[in-house]
C-alpha cells in the first residue's frame, strides 16, 4: 500500500469519521463506533509497526460492517476511497493513542 498524508487524513477524519469515533488528537468524541485511542493503545504499547495498524484501518474502511447487530448503524463500506482512505489510515495509525501527535503536511 502506498503511503498517505497524515495531515490531510486528520482533516478527513474530523469530517467523515469523528461523529462516530473518538480520537483525542482530532478532538472527536463520537460514541457509535469504537474509541480509536482505546482500540490502538495496547498495540502501540506492544510496539506494533505503524504499517500493520495502517493496513488494519485501511481494511476496516474498505470492508466495514454496515450492520453490526448492536442496534446502532454500522460504518458504510468504502466511506472513503483511494488516496483519501490511505490518508485517514495513516493518520489513525500514527495518532491514535498518542498524546500531542504531530502531523505534517
Backbone bond lengths (Angstrom), bond angles and torsions (degrees), N, CA, C in turn:
res aa  C-N    CA-C-N  psi(-1)  N-CA   C-N-CA  omega(-1)  CA-C   N-CA-C  phi
1 X - - - 1.451 - - 1.523 108.14 -
2 X 1.309 116.13 138.40 1.450 119.48 178.51 1.512 109.87 -76.17
3 X 1.304 114.86 162.98 1.459 119.15 -177.33 1.520 111.40 -75.86
4 X 1.315 113.97 168.78 1.452 120.43 179.45 1.509 110.32 -127.94
5 X 1.295 115.47 176.05 1.462 124.13 -179.72 1.526 107.82 -105.11
6 X 1.329 116.40 106.86 1.462 120.54 -175.71 1.526 112.29 -62.86
7 X 1.335 117.91 -35.34 1.468 120.25 179.74 1.525 110.54 -65.45
8 X 1.319 117.10 -42.78 1.471 120.48 176.35 1.521 109.57 -66.56
9 X 1.333 116.62 -37.62 1.454 121.02 178.85 1.514 112.36 -63.29
10 X 1.320 116.92 -35.52 1.462 120.55 178.86 1.526 110.15 -62.95
11 X 1.309 117.02 -45.49 1.468 120.34 179.60 1.522 111.35 -64.44
12 X 1.330 116.69 -42.75 1.469 120.46 177.29 1.522 111.06 -63.63
13 X 1.337 116.42 -41.56 1.458 120.35 179.43 1.520 110.27 -58.21
14 X 1.317 116.69 -46.08 1.465 120.77 -178.99 1.524 111.81 -58.08
15 X 1.329 117.06 -41.43 1.466 119.72 -175.14 1.520 113.50 -87.21
16 X 1.322 118.37 -31.44 1.465 121.04 -173.58 1.520 114.30 -104.11
17 X 1.330 117.58 -23.52 1.464 120.31 -170.74 1.529 113.85 -121.54
18 X 1.313 116.32 -26.61 1.456 121.69 -170.57 1.509 115.92 -66.57
19 X 1.321 117.59 -21.73 1.464 117.79 178.70 1.531 111.37 -71.52
20 X 1.316 117.53 -18.01 1.469 121.38 179.66 1.534 113.46 -111.48
21 X 1.329 117.29 -27.55 1.467 121.21 -174.12 1.517 112.00 -115.84
22 X 1.324 116.14 140.68 1.451 122.15 170.67 1.521 108.85 -86.90
23 X 1.321 115.05 132.39 1.464 122.49 171.83 1.523 105.69 -151.18
24 X 1.324 115.83 109.64 1.470 120.67 -171.87 1.520 112.36 -55.77
25 X 1.328 118.24 -44.52 1.458 120.06 -177.41 1.517 112.25 -59.45
26 X 1.325 117.19 -34.29 1.462 121.53 179.64 1.524 111.80 -82.92
27 X 1.320 116.74 -11.89 1.457 120.71 -178.24 1.517 112.69 74.03
28 X 1.329 116.65 25.54 1.464 120.43 -178.58 1.522 110.48 -102.81
29 X 1.330 115.14 150.09 1.461 119.97 -175.81 1.529 111.81 -136.01
30 X 1.316 117.48 34.46 1.458 120.63 178.52 1.514 111.33 -61.53
31 X 1.333 116.14 150.33 1.467 120.15 -177.13 1.522 113.39 -124.39
32 X 1.317 118.14 -1.31 1.463 119.83 -179.69 1.524 110.38 -77.45
33 X 1.319 116.60 -46.02 1.464 121.55 179.17 1.514 110.76 -94.80
34 X 1.319 117.00 175.22 1.461 120.58 -179.45 1.532 112.63 -61.07
35 X 1.327 115.18 146.56 1.457 122.07 170.41 1.526 105.23 -73.90
36 X 1.318 116.92 113.95 1.459 120.25 -173.18 1.521 113.19 -75.04
37 X 1.317 117.68 -24.26 1.467 119.23 173.26 1.521 109.41 -64.00
38 X 1.319 116.66 -46.89 1.467 120.95 178.36 1.523 111.51 -66.27
39 X 1.315 116.45 -40.10 1.463 120.77 -175.89 1.528 112.28 -63.05
40 X 1.326 117.79 -33.74 1.463 120.20 -175.40 1.519 114.51 -105.71
41 X 1.321 118.40 -2.98 1.465 120.96 -176.85 1.526 112.34 -59.31
42 X 1.319 117.49 -47.64 1.468 120.03 -177.81 1.522 111.52 -67.07
43 X 1.325 116.82 -39.50 1.472 120.23 178.90 1.525 110.54 -61.39
44 X 1.325 115.98 -43.27 1.465 119.31 179.77 1.524 110.68 -67.67
45 X 1.322 117.04 -39.21 1.467 120.42 178.90 1.529 111.28 -63.06
46 X 1.329 116.56 -30.64 1.463 121.44 179.38 1.522 112.64 -84.89
47 X 1.342 116.68 -6.17 1.460 119.74 177.23 1.515 115.39 85.83
48 X 1.318 117.33 23.30 1.465 119.37 176.89 1.524 109.41 -57.60
49 X 1.309 116.86 144.04 1.454 122.69 178.83 1.528 110.27 -68.47
50 X 1.325 116.77 139.72 1.460 120.47 179.22 1.527 112.15 -58.70
51 X 1.323 117.32 -32.88 1.468 119.35 -179.58 1.528 111.02 -65.72
52 X 1.330 117.57 -32.44 1.465 120.90 176.84 1.519 110.46 -65.86
53 X 1.327 116.08 -45.65 1.467 119.97 179.53 1.532 110.80 -67.71
54 X 1.315 117.19 -39.22 1.465 121.45 177.14 1.531 110.34 -58.99
55 X 1.324 116.61 -46.63 1.461 120.33 -179.43 1.525 111.45 -65.11
56 X 1.319 116.82 -36.74 1.465 120.93 177.00 1.532 110.52 -62.88
57 X 1.329 116.55 -47.61 1.467 120.10 179.26 1.519 110.16 -62.44
58 X 1.317 117.13 -43.04 1.471 120.16 179.98 1.525 110.29 -61.35
59 X 1.310 117.08 -40.39 1.462 120.88 177.00 1.518 112.36 -64.11
60 X 1.324 116.57 -39.53 1.464 120.17 178.37 1.524 111.50 -66.05
61 X 1.317 117.07 -33.66 1.460 120.02 176.47 1.532 109.49 -67.09
62 X 1.311 116.70 -45.20 1.469 121.03 -176.63 1.526 112.41 -71.48
63 X 1.322 116.87 -38.25 1.466 120.77 -172.88 1.531 111.61 -121.22
64 X 1.301 114.87 45.29 1.468 120.75 -178.19 1.526 111.10 -64.27
65 X 1.317 114.67 154.46 1.460 121.80 177.12 1.522 108.45 -90.89
66 X 1.333 116.30 109.70 1.465 119.58 -177.15 1.529 112.53 -79.30
67 X 1.328 117.66 -19.73 1.461 121.30 177.44 1.530 108.77 -134.66
68 X 1.335 117.21 86.56 1.465 119.77 -176.05 1.520 114.75 -75.61
69 X 1.333 117.65 -3.76 1.449 120.13 179.07 1.513 113.87 76.34
70 X 1.320 117.58 20.61 1.455 122.23 -178.24 1.523 113.19 -100.99
71 X 1.324 116.16 -4.58 1.450 119.82 -174.05 1.519 112.43 89.19
72 X 1.323 115.89 -7.31 1.464 122.13 175.91 1.519 107.92 -110.59
73 X 1.319 116.76 152.29 1.466 117.79 177.38 1.523 110.33 -65.50
74 X 1.307 115.24 149.47 1.455 120.78 175.44 1.517 110.24 -90.75
75 X 1.298 115.10 -167.61 1.458 121.12 -179.68 1.525 109.60 -92.00
76 X 1.291 115.76 138.06 1.458 120.98 177.29 1.523 108.94 -68.25
77 X 1.333 118.20 124.67 1.463 119.10 176.00 1.528 110.26 -58.37
78 X 1.308 115.85 141.89 1.461 122.77 -179.72 1.524 112.14 55.29
79 X 1.312 115.93 41.61 1.459 121.23 175.06 1.527 109.88 -54.55
80 X 1.318 115.64 -34.58 1.464 123.27 174.20 1.517 107.96 -125.35
81 X 1.318 115.86 153.23 1.467 121.13 -178.30 1.521 110.50 -126.71
82 X 1.318 115.71 159.27 1.452 122.25 169.28 1.514 114.20 50.61
83 X 1.349 114.72 -129.81 1.456 120.54 -175.33 1.520 112.31 -61.24
84 X 1.328 117.50 -36.15 1.469 119.12 178.88 1.527 110.94 -62.31
85 X 1.314 117.41 -42.92 1.466 120.95 178.47 1.528 110.34 -64.66
86 X 1.321 117.38 -40.75 1.468 120.13 177.84 1.526 110.90 -64.28
87 X 1.335 116.78 -40.69 1.462 120.27 179.82 1.528 111.35 -61.58
88 X 1.324 117.06 -45.57 1.469 120.42 179.36 1.523 110.12 -65.87
89 X 1.309 117.88 -41.07 1.467 120.84 179.96 1.525 111.16 -61.62
90 X 1.318 117.51 -42.84 1.466 121.39 178.30 1.522 110.08 -65.13
91 X 1.313 116.46 -43.18 1.462 120.00 179.98 1.527 111.64 -61.71
92 X 1.314 117.47 -50.02 1.467 120.52 -178.63 1.525 110.26 -62.24
93 X 1.327 117.48 -44.46 1.469 120.24 179.12 1.522 111.15 -60.14
94 X 1.311 116.76 -39.92 1.458 120.75 -177.27 1.526 112.48 -76.22
95 X 1.324 118.40 -38.28 1.462 120.64 -167.13 1.527 116.48 -111.10
96 X 1.318 118.95 -11.89 1.468 119.16 176.85 1.522 108.36 -64.23
97 X 1.326 116.12 133.33 1.468 123.10 177.86 1.530 113.13 63.66
98 X 1.333 117.04 26.48 1.461 121.90 178.19 1.527 108.63 -122.12
99 X 1.323 115.54 117.83 1.460 119.07 176.26 1.516 108.62 -74.55
100 X 1.319 116.69 139.32 1.458 122.40 178.40 1.522 112.58 54.77
101 X 1.316 116.35 46.54 1.456 121.49 178.82 1.530 109.29 -63.88
102 X 1.295 116.18 137.04 1.466 121.60 179.74 1.526 108.64 -112.25
103 X 1.317 115.88 118.41 1.459 120.02 174.37 1.520 107.59 -115.34
104 X 1.312 114.94 142.83 1.469 119.44 177.60 1.522 108.16 -117.12
105 X 1.281 115.08 160.70 1.452 116.44 178.14 1.453 114.47 166.55
